[in-house]
């Protein structure tokens, strides 16, 4: 199977790509954290700005396509997910929370990457970075960012995918 022709189309508009990340979130959180999520309406934004109190970022590279996946969590949503996942209560952002966000970012990206690579994309694995606190992350790209909001019983979190055209 050859790689999809990603040079002529914006991958952020590819429903298969969007669904791979939505399924990655749903499967990972249902399996690892016994947490059900509701997916909101995706949107495309020209200016990138994270929305949560803590974010996991991971580079996405597939051939000529380069981008970034950011998963940003409101604290209460993250604490709920981590309590379900690890069986321990969290009330503040700390090193353990940062480690868990890095692992969640890795698992969600890995799940989506597997699906996308079966479609011929050829995404490579990468190491996540975690940012705690409300930070302005400046991204040097000329593309746009796909934002997919999610809710769970305790709050919101977001998948933000930026792809360099």
C-alpha positions, 0 to 999 in steps of 0.5 A: 500500500502506498502512502496517501497523497498528502501533498495536495490536500490539507490533512487537517481536513481528512476525516480519517485523520480526525477519526484516528485521533478521536478513536485514539483518545476514546480507546486509550481513556476507556481502556487505561482510565475507565473514562468515557469521553464526549467529542465536541465539534472540531474547528480549525484555527489560524492562531495556536493557543493551548487551552488547559492547565497542563499539556503534552506535546509530541512531534509528528513526522510522516515523510514530508508532513511535519506537525505537532500533536498537543493534548491539553487538560483542564486540571480537574479533568486530568485529576479525574482521569489519573485517579481512574487510571492510577487509583490515587487522588491528585489535587495539584500539578506535580512531577507525577502528574507531568509523567502521567501526561507524558505517558497519556500523550504517548499512548494516544499518539501511538494509538492514532499513529498505528491506525494512520500508518495502516492507511499508509501515512508512515508516522514515526514515534517521538518523545513527548514534552509536558508543559505545566501551567497556563503557558503561551506556546509559540509555534513557528508554522504557516499552517493552521491548527485543528482543535478537537474538544473533549469532555469527561465527567469532571471537565474538558481537554483538547487535542490540537493538531498543527500540520506544516503545509 
